[in-house]
């Protein structure tokens, strides 16, 4: 590496420092082993999505080191002073572009930026990110904008070309121009003229065989339509007539019953007859109008004989339209038919195809210049956000610079159980978190956040680094505020238990022992209560099932009451007295030993016992607190972490704030009364410790 890098320590880890524009220009020289991050996801980051899309050159959803280096090299080639990239400004002076090379990226961006300002009608020599947001506004009113789309505006003052473009849009279709107007491409122009020519030729072919194609002149189309409307009904009628002529008995089967007036249309066009002739005077009323339309368009002699229409006569009549049907089948250019033959011929006679194609070519020639305007948009996003992105990718300084900044992977704050968890991360893959979260060594709270107002939901993980954890369990509710200040209902779904502080670890063995004792006593009480209830129920059942023996013999035997067994109770009293004697003797010796022992030795013994009990727990907590690492949580979220992201004890105290109330005296009538057990239990524990300390001391000395 030729560049001399500077280093710093953040979170107990040595990292490369990005503090100058020269550092950014030389990122390509920095070995990937020294980067904090090797890749990060595009989704779920607190940064403008447009900026992230610009960095994700291959659009695979991940931003890798090579893509960051490529962006850095391009940005540094565009401006004169690379230090500007660290400021995060949303505007830049046109003079800041490096235009030393007329064909370089900086010169192109400068020209395009100037063109954007001119198109927007803005004066001045600085362009801001707000000027490049609306591409439609940038190209609005521009004749040529490089997309190859010809609009009426592209035609200038030529009315004929404008009308032709409008006809092309109306028949062939259109595409949006960069200016927001609808226009046509060179392909569409060529297709439009081809369709016009095909339609004109198709119409011309009819003129060459006018009499054969149009047997009834201008009425041919209407007559053909009327004929087609009756073809199915006529075929049905003649088929019924043939069946009737074949078998007279079939007449009953051919009868159609009419139950409703609307059923009339489904009946035959006329009543079938064995003669097979359709009389025009006895037509089904539902089809009378259709028959009348046909008769009015053609000579009656072509359609019917003296008695009416025969099957052969109908077929001969239909054959008159064979040439017309063939001509319709060969129809081409139907898409432009709505323009009318006269307008189509006028377009072909004007022959402005090449001029329109030249306009499309002239517009496409501006592609590089117009695309460069899009490059200005890309540049402005990266110019504003690239420095911040590097602070979260190369060095991670935004994460440790609290309370001033926030890392791009943070999602907001969680308020729960009288504390605020300031470090919350959006979770996209809960399955990945299940495997990696335990490796972080941190107390993690996973929550499902929902918003009924927005009908949205998301999963987060909050890092807890202060306070007590006794009341934190799945199902507990809190409130989550995202970085936009929107509130979400948060419900704990999972808790990963790890040490929070040494103080909690010190008292943890006593809490566990107390919980064990309380649980044991509760279990024993429940068992005894269950046993007593069972015995009472069994006794009551026996009593109800068999009444007591009240015979004279039973009363005489017991004297009316149960006999007193003095021997049994004497043994019990002796055992109780012996136990009290032993306890009294032990307490007497213990008091004498304590009185004879210096107070400081007792304190040393108590401290030694407490150290034996709490020491291992405190030591384990101390080692884990020093090794708390956010890296596994980010890794489970799609980040490729290249180094540790330690959260030591000092930094952890900043990430979680606990409610602290002043010590005040209030006149609260509903305040719980003081209980002696509040002092008795600690006193008993203290006496046990003193006794244990004295026993250890006497045993040793």
PAMARPA-827492 format. One record per residue (C-alpha): residue number from 0; x, y, z. Coordinates in steps of 0.25 Angstrom, whole numbers, plus 5000, padded with zeros to 4 digits. Each point is the difference from the previous one (the first is absolute). Last residue first. Layout:
{NUM; {X; Y; Z}}
...
# end
This chain:
{700; {4965; 4913; 5257}}
{699; {4994; 4994; 4987}}
{698; {4988; 4993; 5006}}
{697; {4997; 5012; 5009}}
{696; {5001; 5010; 4989}}
{695; {4992; 4992; 4990}}
{694; {4989; 4998; 5011}}
{693; {5001; 5015; 5003}}
{692; {4998; 5003; 4985}}
{691; {4989; 4991; 4999}}
{690; {4993; 5006; 5012}}
{689; {5002; 5014; 4995}}
{688; {4995; 4996; 4986}}
{687; {4988; 4994; 5006}}
{686; {4998; 5012; 5009}}
{685; {5000; 5009; 4988}}
{684; {4990; 4991; 4992}}
{683; {4991; 5001; 5013}}
{682; {5001; 5015; 5000}}
{681; {4997; 5001; 4985}}
{680; {4987; 4992; 5002}}
{679; {4996; 5007; 5013}}
{678; {5002; 5014; 4994}}
{677; {4989; 4999; 4989}}
{676; {4993; 4990; 5009}}
{675; {4996; 5011; 5010}}
{674; {4991; 5006; 4989}}
{673; {4998; 5015; 4997}}
{672; {4986; 5003; 4996}}
{671; {4998; 5001; 4985}}
{670; {4998; 5015; 4995}}
{669; {4985; 5002; 4997}}
{668; {4999; 5013; 5009}}
{667; {5013; 5006; 4993}}
{666; {5005; 5012; 5007}}
{665; {5013; 5001; 4992}}
{664; {5015; 5000; 5005}}
{663; {5010; 5002; 4989}}
{662; {5012; 4993; 4995}}
{661; {5001; 5004; 4985}}
{660; {4996; 4990; 4990}}
{659; {5009; 4993; 4990}}
{658; {4995; 4994; 4987}}
{657; {5010; 4991; 4993}}
{656; {5008; 5003; 4988}}
{655; {5006; 4990; 4991}}
{654; {5011; 5002; 4989}}
{653; {5008; 5009; 5008}}
{652; {5003; 4990; 5011}}
{651; {5005; 4991; 4989}}
{650; {5011; 5009; 4996}}
{649; {5006; 4999; 5014}}
{648; {4998; 4985; 5002}}
{647; {5005; 4996; 4986}}
{646; {4992; 4999; 4987}}
{645; {5010; 4994; 4990}}
{644; {4998; 5000; 4985}}
{643; {5009; 4989; 4996}}
{642; {5007; 5000; 4987}}
{641; {4997; 4996; 4985}}
{640; {4985; 5000; 5001}}
{639; {4992; 4995; 4988}}
{638; {4987; 5006; 5003}}
{637; {4987; 4992; 4996}}
{636; {4992; 5002; 5013}}
{635; {5006; 4988; 5007}}
{634; {5014; 5006; 4998}}
{633; {4994; 5013; 5006}}
{632; {4996; 4992; 5013}}
{631; {5013; 4992; 5000}}
{630; {5008; 5014; 4999}}
{629; {4994; 5006; 5012}}
{628; {5011; 4995; 5009}}
{627; {5000; 4999; 5015}}
{626; {5014; 4995; 5004}}
{625; {5002; 5009; 5012}}
{624; {4986; 4997; 5005}}
{623; {5003; 4986; 4999}}
{622; {5013; 5000; 5008}}
{621; {4994; 5008; 5011}}
{620; {4987; 4992; 5000}}
{619; {5008; 4987; 5002}}
{618; {5009; 5006; 5011}}
{617; {4987; 5006; 5007}}
{616; {4994; 4986; 5000}}
{615; {5012; 4993; 5005}}
{614; {5002; 5010; 5011}}
{613; {4986; 5000; 5005}}
{612; {5000; 4988; 5010}}
{611; {5015; 5000; 5003}}
{610; {5001; 5015; 5001}}
{609; {4988; 5000; 5009}}
{608; {5007; 4990; 5009}}
{607; {5012; 5008; 5000}}
{606; {4993; 5013; 5003}}
{605; {4993; 4993; 5012}}
{604; {5013; 4995; 5005}}
{603; {5007; 5013; 4998}}
{602; {4988; 5007; 5008}}
{601; {5001; 4990; 5011}}
{600; {5015; 5002; 5001}}
{599; {4998; 5015; 5001}}
{598; {4990; 4998; 5011}}
{597; {5010; 4994; 5009}}
{596; {4996; 4986; 5005}}
{595; {4996; 4997; 5014}}
{594; {4986; 5005; 4999}}
{593; {4998; 4992; 4987}}
{592; {5005; 4987; 5007}}
{591; {4991; 5003; 5012}}
{590; {4988; 5002; 4991}}
{589; {5003; 4988; 4992}}
{588; {5002; 4991; 5013}}
{587; {4986; 5005; 5005}}
{586; {4993; 4999; 4986}}
{585; {5005; 4985; 4999}}
{584; {4996; 4997; 5015}}
{583; {4986; 5006; 4997}}
{582; {4999; 4992; 4987}}
{581; {5004; 4987; 5007}}
{580; {4991; 5002; 5012}}
{579; {4988; 5004; 4991}}
{578; {5002; 4987; 4992}}
{577; {5000; 4992; 5013}}
{576; {4988; 5007; 5005}}
{575; {4992; 4997; 4987}}
{574; {5005; 4985; 5000}}
{573; {4995; 4998; 5015}}
{572; {4987; 5007; 4997}}
{571; {4997; 4990; 4988}}
{570; {5004; 4988; 5009}}
{569; {4991; 5005; 5011}}
{568; {4988; 5001; 4990}}
{567; {5000; 4986; 4996}}
{566; {5002; 4995; 5014}}
{565; {4988; 5008; 5005}}
{564; {4990; 4993; 4990}}
{563; {4987; 5008; 5003}}
{562; {4987; 4991; 4997}}
{561; {4990; 5006; 4990}}
{560; {4987; 5004; 5006}}
{559; {4986; 4993; 5004}}
{558; {5007; 4991; 5010}}
{557; {5007; 4994; 4989}}
{556; {4996; 4985; 5002}}
{555; {4986; 5004; 5006}}
{554; {4997; 5009; 4989}}
{553; {5003; 4990; 4990}}
{552; {4992; 4989; 5007}}
{551; {4988; 5010; 5001}}
{550; {4999; 5001; 4985}}
{549; {5003; 5014; 4994}}
{548; {5009; 4995; 4988}}
{547; {5002; 5012; 4991}}
{546; {4992; 5000; 4987}}
{545; {5006; 4993; 4988}}
{544; {5000; 5007; 4986}}
{543; {4999; 5014; 5005}}
{542; {5012; 4998; 5010}}
{541; {5008; 4993; 4989}}
{540; {4998; 5011; 4990}}
{539; {5004; 5011; 5011}}
{538; {5012; 4992; 5004}}
{537; {5004; 4999; 4985}}
{536; {4998; 5015; 4998}}
{535; {5007; 5003; 5012}}
{534; {5012; 4991; 4997}}
{533; {5001; 5006; 4986}}
{532; {4999; 5014; 5005}}
{531; {5011; 4997; 5010}}
{530; {5009; 4994; 4989}}
{529; {4998; 5012; 4990}}
{528; {5003; 5010; 5011}}
{527; {5012; 4991; 5003}}
{526; {5005; 5000; 4986}}
{525; {4997; 5014; 4998}}
{524; {5008; 5004; 5012}}
{523; {5011; 4991; 4996}}
{522; {5001; 5007; 4986}}
{521; {4999; 5014; 5006}}
{520; {5011; 4997; 5009}}
{519; {5009; 4994; 4989}}
{518; {4997; 5012; 4991}}
{517; {5002; 5010; 5011}}
{516; {5013; 4993; 5003}}
{515; {5005; 4999; 4985}}
{514; {4996; 5014; 4998}}
{513; {5008; 5004; 5012}}
{512; {5012; 4992; 4995}}
{511; {4999; 5006; 4986}}
{510; {4999; 5014; 5006}}
{509; {5012; 4997; 5009}}
{508; {5008; 4995; 4988}}
{507; {4996; 5012; 4991}}
{506; {5004; 5011; 5011}}
{505; {5014; 5002; 4994}}
{504; {4996; 4998; 4986}}
{503; {4990; 5011; 5001}}
{502; {5011; 5009; 5005}}
{501; {5010; 4995; 4990}}
{500; {4990; 5005; 4989}}
{499; {4991; 4995; 4989}}
{498; {5004; 4985; 4999}}
{497; {4993; 4992; 4989}}
{496; {4986; 4995; 4997}}
{495; {4995; 5000; 4986}}
{494; {4985; 5004; 5001}}
{493; {4990; 4997; 4989}}
{492; {4986; 5005; 4995}}
{491; {5000; 5013; 5008}}
{490; {4988; 5009; 4995}}
{489; {5002; 5013; 4994}}
{488; {4988; 5010; 4996}}
{487; {5006; 5009; 4990}}
{486; {5003; 5016; 5001}}
{485; {5005; 5008; 4988}}
{484; {5011; 5010; 5004}}
{483; {5007; 4998; 4986}}
{482; {5011; 4992; 5006}}
{481; {4990; 4990; 5006}}
{480; {4994; 5001; 5013}}
{479; {4996; 4987; 5007}}
{478; {4990; 4999; 5012}}
{477; {5000; 4988; 5010}}
{476; {4992; 4987; 5002}}
{475; {5004; 4988; 5008}}
{474; {4996; 4987; 4993}}
{473; {5014; 4993; 5001}}
{472; {5007; 5004; 5012}}
{471; {5007; 5012; 5007}}
{470; {4995; 5002; 5014}}
{469; {5013; 4994; 5007}}
{468; {5010; 5007; 4991}}
{467; {5005; 5012; 5008}}
{466; {5006; 5012; 4995}}
{465; {5011; 5003; 4990}}
{464; {5006; 4994; 4987}}
{463; {4987; 4996; 4992}}
{462; {5002; 4998; 4985}}
{461; {4987; 5001; 4992}}
{460; {4997; 4990; 4989}}
{459; {4989; 5005; 4990}}
{458; {4989; 4993; 4992}}
{457; {4991; 5008; 4990}}
{456; {4985; 5002; 4998}}
{455; {4991; 5009; 4992}}
{454; {4986; 5003; 4999}}
{453; {5003; 5015; 5000}}
{452; {4991; 5004; 5012}}
{451; {5000; 4986; 5005}}
{450; {5015; 5001; 5003}}
{449; {5007; 4987; 5004}}
{448; {5013; 4997; 5006}}
{447; {5005; 4986; 5003}}
{446; {5011; 5000; 5010}}
{445; {5013; 4993; 5003}}
{444; {5007; 5004; 5013}}
{443; {5015; 4997; 5001}}
{442; {5009; 5000; 5012}}
{441; {5014; 4999; 4994}}
{440; {5010; 4989; 4998}}
{439; {4999; 5002; 4985}}
{438; {5002; 4985; 4997}}
{437; {4986; 4997; 5005}}
{436; {4994; 5009; 4989}}
{435; {5007; 4991; 4988}}
{434; {4991; 4988; 4999}}
{433; {4986; 5006; 5004}}
{432; {5003; 5013; 4992}}
{431; {5002; 4992; 4987}}
{430; {4986; 4995; 5002}}
{429; {4994; 5014; 5003}}
{428; {5005; 5005; 4987}}
{427; {4996; 5015; 4997}}
{426; {5003; 5005; 5014}}
{425; {5000; 5016; 5002}}
{424; {5010; 5004; 5010}}
{423; {4998; 5007; 5013}}
{422; {5010; 5007; 5008}}
{421; {4994; 5011; 5009}}
{420; {4993; 4990; 5009}}
{419; {4992; 5010; 5009}}
{418; {4996; 4995; 5014}}
{417; {4988; 5000; 5010}}
{416; {4996; 4986; 4995}}
{415; {5000; 5003; 4985}}
{414; {5003; 5011; 4991}}
{413; {5007; 4996; 4987}}
{412; {5008; 5009; 4992}}
{411; {5002; 5001; 4985}}
{410; {5005; 4992; 4988}}
{409; {5015; 4999; 5000}}
{408; {5008; 4995; 4988}}
{407; {5004; 5013; 4995}}
{406; {5007; 5003; 5013}}
{405; {4995; 5012; 5008}}
{404; {5007; 5013; 5003}}
{403; {5002; 5010; 5011}}
{402; {4997; 4992; 5013}}
{401; {5009; 4993; 4997}}
{400; {5011; 4998; 4990}}
{399; {5002; 4985; 5002}}
{398; {4991; 4996; 4989}}
{397; {5003; 5012; 4991}}
{396; {5015; 4996; 5001}}
{395; {4998; 4986; 4993}}
{394; {5014; 5001; 4993}}
{393; {4998; 4995; 4986}}
{392; {4985; 4998; 4998}}
{391; {4993; 5009; 5009}}
{390; {5009; 5012; 4999}}
{389; {5002; 4997; 4986}}
{388; {4984; 5001; 4998}}
{387; {5001; 5014; 5007}}
{386; {5010; 5005; 4990}}
{385; {4993; 4994; 4988}}
{384; {4986; 5007; 5004}}
{383; {5000; 5014; 4993}}
{382; {5010; 4998; 4989}}
{381; {4994; 4986; 4997}}
{380; {4986; 5005; 4999}}
{379; {5005; 5012; 4991}}
{378; {5008; 4991; 4991}}
{377; {4989; 4991; 4997}}
{376; {4991; 5012; 4996}}
{375; {5011; 5006; 4992}}
{374; {5002; 4986; 4993}}
{373; {4985; 5002; 4996}}
{372; {5004; 5013; 4993}}
{371; {5012; 4992; 4994}}
{370; {4989; 4991; 4994}}
{369; {4995; 5012; 4993}}
{368; {5014; 5004; 4994}}
{367; {5002; 4985; 4996}}
{366; {4986; 4999; 4994}}
{365; {5000; 5013; 4992}}
{364; {5003; 4992; 4987}}
{363; {4987; 4992; 5003}}
{362; {4992; 5013; 4998}}
{361; {5006; 5003; 4986}}
{360; {4997; 4985; 4996}}
{359; {4986; 5002; 5004}}
{358; {4999; 5013; 4992}}
{357; {5006; 4993; 4988}}
{356; {4990; 4989; 5001}}
{355; {4989; 5011; 5000}}
{354; {5006; 5006; 4988}}
{353; {5002; 4987; 4993}}
{352; {4985; 4997; 5002}}
{351; {4995; 5013; 4994}}
{350; {4994; 4994; 4987}}
{349; {4989; 5011; 4998}}
{348; {4993; 4990; 4990}}
{347; {5000; 4989; 5011}}
{346; {4994; 5009; 5010}}
{345; {4990; 5005; 4991}}
{344; {4997; 4985; 4996}}
{343; {4997; 4997; 5014}}
{342; {4991; 5012; 5002}}
{341; {4992; 4997; 4988}}
{340; {4999; 4985; 5004}}
{339; {4994; 5003; 5014}}
{338; {5008; 5002; 5013}}
{337; {4993; 4989; 5007}}
{336; {5006; 4990; 4990}}
{335; {5014; 5002; 5006}}
{334; {5000; 4987; 5008}}
{333; {4993; 4992; 4989}}
{332; {5013; 5002; 4992}}
{331; {4997; 4987; 4992}}
{330; {4987; 4993; 4995}}
{329; {5002; 4987; 4992}}
{328; {4988; 4994; 5007}}
{327; {4991; 5012; 4997}}
{326; {5003; 4997; 4985}}
{325; {4997; 4986; 5001}}
{324; {4987; 5003; 5006}}
{323; {4997; 5010; 4989}}
{322; {5003; 4989; 4990}}
{321; {4991; 4990; 5007}}
{320; {4988; 5010; 5001}}
{319; {4992; 4996; 4989}}
{318; {5001; 4986; 5005}}
{317; {4990; 5004; 5011}}
{316; {4989; 5002; 4990}}
{315; {5003; 4987; 4993}}
{314; {4999; 4993; 5014}}
{313; {4987; 5007; 5003}}
{312; {4994; 4996; 4986}}
{311; {5004; 4985; 5002}}
{310; {4993; 5000; 5014}}
{309; {4988; 5007; 4994}}
{308; {4995; 5014; 5004}}
{307; {4986; 5004; 4996}}
{306; {4988; 4996; 4991}}
{305; {5004; 5008; 4988}}
{304; {5015; 4999; 5002}}
{303; {5008; 5006; 5011}}
{302; {5014; 5007; 5002}}
{301; {5005; 5005; 4987}}
{300; {4986; 5003; 4995}}
{299; {4997; 5008; 5013}}
{298; {5011; 5010; 4996}}
{297; {5010; 5002; 5011}}
{296; {5000; 5010; 5012}}
{295; {4986; 5001; 5004}}
{294; {4998; 4985; 5000}}
{293; {5012; 4999; 5009}}
{292; {4994; 5010; 5010}}
{291; {4986; 4993; 4999}}
{290; {5006; 4987; 5004}}
{289; {5007; 5006; 5012}}
{288; {4987; 5007; 5004}}
{287; {4992; 4987; 4999}}
{286; {5009; 4992; 5009}}
{285; {4993; 5001; 5013}}
{284; {4986; 5000; 4993}}
{283; {5003; 4987; 4994}}
{282; {4998; 5001; 4985}}
{281; {4987; 4997; 4993}}
{280; {5000; 5010; 4989}}
{279; {5014; 4998; 4995}}
{278; {4996; 4985; 4997}}
{277; {5011; 4990; 5002}}
{276; {4999; 4988; 4991}}
{275; {5004; 4986; 5004}}
{274; {4987; 4994; 4994}}
{273; {4999; 4991; 5013}}
{272; {4998; 5013; 5008}}
{271; {5007; 5005; 5012}}
{270; {4994; 5012; 5008}}
{269; {5008; 5012; 4998}}
{268; {5014; 5006; 5005}}
{267; {5000; 4988; 5010}}
{266; {4998; 5003; 5015}}
{265; {5011; 5006; 5008}}
{264; {4996; 5014; 4998}}
{263; {4986; 4996; 5005}}
{262; {5005; 4996; 5014}}
{261; {4999; 5015; 5004}}
{260; {4985; 4999; 5000}}
{259; {4999; 4989; 5010}}
{258; {4995; 4986; 4999}}
{257; {5002; 4997; 4985}}
{256; {5000; 4986; 4996}}
{255; {5008; 4995; 4988}}
{254; {4995; 4989; 4992}}
{253; {5010; 4992; 4992}}
{252; {4997; 4988; 5008}}
{251; {4986; 5000; 4996}}
{250; {5003; 5002; 4986}}
{249; {5009; 4988; 4999}}
{248; {4988; 4991; 4997}}
{247; {5000; 5006; 4986}}
{246; {5014; 4994; 4997}}
{245; {5009; 5004; 4989}}
{244; {4993; 5012; 4997}}
{243; {5000; 5005; 5014}}
{242; {5015; 4997; 5002}}
{241; {5003; 5008; 4987}}
{240; {4991; 5012; 5005}}
{239; {5007; 5000; 5014}}
{238; {5014; 5000; 4993}}
{237; {4995; 5012; 4991}}
{236; {4996; 5008; 5012}}
{235; {5013; 4997; 5008}}
{234; {5008; 5005; 4988}}
{233; {4991; 5013; 4999}}
{232; {5002; 5003; 5015}}
{231; {5015; 4998; 4999}}
{230; {5002; 5009; 4987}}
{229; {4990; 5011; 5005}}
{228; {5010; 5010; 5006}}
{227; {5011; 4996; 4989}}
{226; {4990; 5005; 4990}}
{225; {4997; 5013; 5007}}
{224; {5016; 5002; 5001}}
{223; {5001; 4997; 4985}}
{222; {4989; 5010; 4996}}
{221; {5006; 5011; 5008}}
{220; {5014; 4998; 4994}}
{219; {4994; 4998; 4986}}
{218; {4992; 5013; 5001}}
{217; {5010; 5009; 4993}}
{216; {5000; 4991; 4988}}
{215; {4991; 4988; 5001}}
{214; {5009; 4990; 4994}}
{213; {5012; 5006; 5006}}
{212; {5012; 4991; 4998}}
{211; {4996; 4995; 4986}}
{210; {4996; 5014; 4995}}
{209; {5012; 5008; 5006}}
{208; {5011; 4990; 4996}}
{207; {5011; 5010; 4998}}
{206; {4994; 5010; 5010}}
{205; {5001; 4989; 5011}}
{204; {5015; 4998; 4998}}
{203; {5002; 5015; 5003}}
{202; {4993; 4999; 5014}}
{201; {5011; 4989; 5003}}
{200; {5011; 5009; 4995}}
{199; {4995; 5011; 5008}}
{198; {5000; 4992; 5013}}
{197; {5014; 4994; 4997}}
{196; {5005; 5014; 4998}}
{195; {4994; 5005; 5013}}
{194; {5005; 4988; 5008}}
{193; {5014; 5002; 4994}}
{192; {5000; 5015; 5004}}
{191; {4996; 4997; 5014}}
{190; {5010; 4989; 5002}}
{189; {5011; 5009; 4996}}
{188; {4996; 5011; 5009}}
{187; {4999; 4989; 5012}}
{186; {5014; 4995; 4997}}
{185; {5005; 5014; 5000}}
{184; {4994; 5003; 5014}}
{183; {4987; 5007; 5002}}
{182; {4995; 5011; 5010}}
{181; {4993; 5002; 5013}}
{180; {5004; 5012; 5009}}
{179; {5007; 4999; 5013}}
{178; {5013; 5007; 4996}}
{177; {5007; 4987; 5000}}
{176; {4991; 4995; 4989}}
{175; {4989; 4990; 5004}}
{174; {4997; 4990; 4989}}
{173; {4989; 5000; 4990}}
{172; {4990; 4991; 4992}}
{171; {4998; 4996; 4986}}
{170; {4986; 5007; 4997}}
{169; {4999; 5012; 5008}}
{168; {5015; 5002; 5002}}
{167; {5002; 4999; 4985}}
{166; {4989; 5010; 4997}}
{165; {5006; 5010; 5010}}
{164; {5014; 4998; 4994}}
{163; {4994; 5003; 4986}}
{162; {4993; 5012; 5005}}
{161; {5013; 5006; 5006}}
{160; {5007; 4997; 4987}}
{159; {4990; 5007; 4992}}
{158; {5000; 5012; 5010}}
{157; {5015; 5002; 4999}}
{156; {5003; 5011; 5011}}
{155; {5009; 4991; 5008}}
{154; {4998; 4985; 4997}}
{153; {5007; 4996; 5013}}
{152; {4989; 5007; 5007}}
{151; {4990; 4990; 4994}}
{150; {5008; 4989; 5006}}
{149; {5011; 4991; 4994}}
{148; {5006; 4991; 5010}}
{147; {5015; 4996; 4998}}
{146; {5004; 5001; 5015}}
{145; {5010; 5011; 4998}}
{144; {4993; 5013; 5005}}
{143; {4997; 5007; 4987}}
{142; {4989; 5011; 5000}}
{141; {5000; 5003; 5014}}
{140; {4988; 5006; 5006}}
{139; {5000; 4991; 5013}}
{138; {5014; 4993; 5000}}
{137; {5003; 5005; 5014}}
{136; {4986; 5000; 5005}}
{135; {4998; 4985; 4996}}
{134; {5014; 4997; 5007}}
{133; {4994; 5004; 5013}}
{132; {5011; 4998; 5011}}
{131; {5011; 5007; 4993}}
{130; {4998; 5014; 5005}}
{129; {4997; 4996; 5014}}
{128; {5014; 4994; 5001}}
{127; {5006; 5014; 4998}}
{126; {5007; 5007; 4989}}
{125; {5008; 5012; 5002}}
{124; {5004; 5011; 4989}}
{123; {4988; 5009; 5001}}
{122; {4988; 5001; 4991}}
{121; {4988; 4990; 4999}}
{120; {4991; 4999; 4988}}
{119; {4999; 4985; 5003}}
{118; {5006; 4997; 4986}}
{117; {5011; 5009; 5003}}
{116; {5003; 4994; 5013}}
{115; {5000; 4986; 4994}}
{114; {5009; 5005; 4989}}
{113; {5010; 5006; 5009}}
{112; {5000; 4986; 5008}}
{111; {5002; 4993; 4987}}
{110; {5012; 5009; 4996}}
{109; {5006; 4998; 5014}}
{108; {4997; 4985; 5000}}
{107; {5007; 4999; 4986}}
{106; {5012; 5008; 5005}}
{105; {5001; 4991; 5013}}
{104; {4999; 4987; 4992}}
{103; {5012; 5003; 4991}}
{102; {4999; 5004; 4986}}
{101; {5003; 5015; 5001}}
{100; {5012; 4996; 5010}}
{99; {5002; 5011; 5010}}
{98; {4985; 5000; 5003}}
{97; {5001; 4996; 5015}}
{96; {4987; 5004; 5005}}
{95; {5001; 5010; 5012}}
{94; {4997; 5011; 4991}}
{93; {4986; 4995; 4998}}
{92; {4998; 5003; 5015}}
{91; {4994; 4988; 5008}}
{90; {4987; 4997; 5007}}
{89; {4995; 4990; 5011}}
{88; {5013; 5001; 5008}}
{87; {5005; 4988; 5007}}
{86; {5013; 5006; 5004}}
{85; {5009; 4988; 4998}}
{84; {4999; 5000; 4985}}
{83; {5005; 5015; 5000}}
{82; {5014; 4995; 5004}}
{81; {5001; 4994; 4986}}
{80; {5003; 5014; 4994}}
{79; {5000; 5001; 4985}}
{78; {4987; 4992; 4997}}
{77; {4996; 4989; 4990}}
{76; {5012; 4991; 5001}}
{75; {4999; 4999; 5015}}
{74; {4985; 4995; 4999}}
{73; {5004; 4990; 4989}}
{72; {5011; 4994; 5009}}
{71; {4991; 5000; 5012}}
{70; {4989; 4993; 4993}}
{69; {5009; 4989; 4995}}
{68; {5006; 4998; 5014}}
{67; {4986; 4998; 5006}}
{66; {4996; 4990; 4989}}
{65; {5013; 4993; 5002}}
{64; {4997; 4999; 5015}}
{63; {4986; 4994; 4998}}
{62; {4986; 5006; 5001}}
{61; {4990; 4989; 5000}}
{60; {4986; 4999; 4993}}
{59; {5005; 4994; 4987}}
{58; {4998; 5013; 4992}}
{57; {5014; 4999; 4994}}
{56; {5004; 5014; 5003}}
{55; {4994; 5000; 5014}}
{54; {5006; 5014; 5004}}
{53; {4990; 5007; 4991}}
{52; {4989; 4992; 5006}}
{51; {5005; 5004; 5014}}
{50; {4999; 5014; 4997}}
{49; {4986; 4999; 4994}}
{48; {4996; 4992; 5012}}
{47; {5003; 5012; 5009}}
{46; {5007; 4995; 5013}}
{45; {4994; 4994; 5012}}
{44; {5003; 4986; 4996}}
{43; {4990; 4989; 4999}}
{42; {5003; 4995; 4986}}
{41; {5013; 5002; 4992}}
{40; {5007; 4989; 5008}}
{39; {5015; 5002; 5004}}
{38; {5013; 4995; 4995}}
{37; {5014; 4999; 5005}}
{36; {4999; 5008; 5013}}
{35; {5010; 5005; 5009}}
{34; {5010; 5001; 4989}}
{33; {5015; 4997; 5003}}
{32; {5000; 4986; 4994}}
{31; {4995; 5006; 4987}}
{30; {5013; 5006; 4997}}
{29; {4999; 5015; 4999}}
{28; {5007; 5004; 4986}}
{27; {4986; 5002; 4994}}
{26; {4996; 5009; 5011}}
{25; {5011; 5010; 4995}}
{24; {4990; 5011; 4996}}
{23; {4992; 4999; 5013}}
{22; {5013; 5002; 5008}}
{21; {5004; 5012; 4992}}
{20; {4987; 5006; 5003}}
{19; {5004; 5000; 5014}}
{18; {4995; 4994; 5014}}
{17; {4998; 4985; 4997}}
{16; {5007; 4993; 5011}}
{15; {5003; 4985; 4999}}
{14; {4996; 4992; 5013}}
{13; {5006; 4995; 5013}}
{12; {4990; 4993; 5008}}
{11; {4996; 5004; 5015}}
{10; {4987; 5006; 4996}}
{9; {5007; 5010; 4990}}
{8; {5015; 5001; 5000}}
{7; {5006; 5009; 4989}}
{6; {5009; 4998; 4988}}
{5; {5006; 5009; 4989}}
{4; {5004; 4995; 4987}}
{3; {5012; 5003; 4992}}
{2; {4997; 4998; 4985}}
{1; {5009; 4992; 4992}}
{0; {4995; 4986; 5004}}
# end
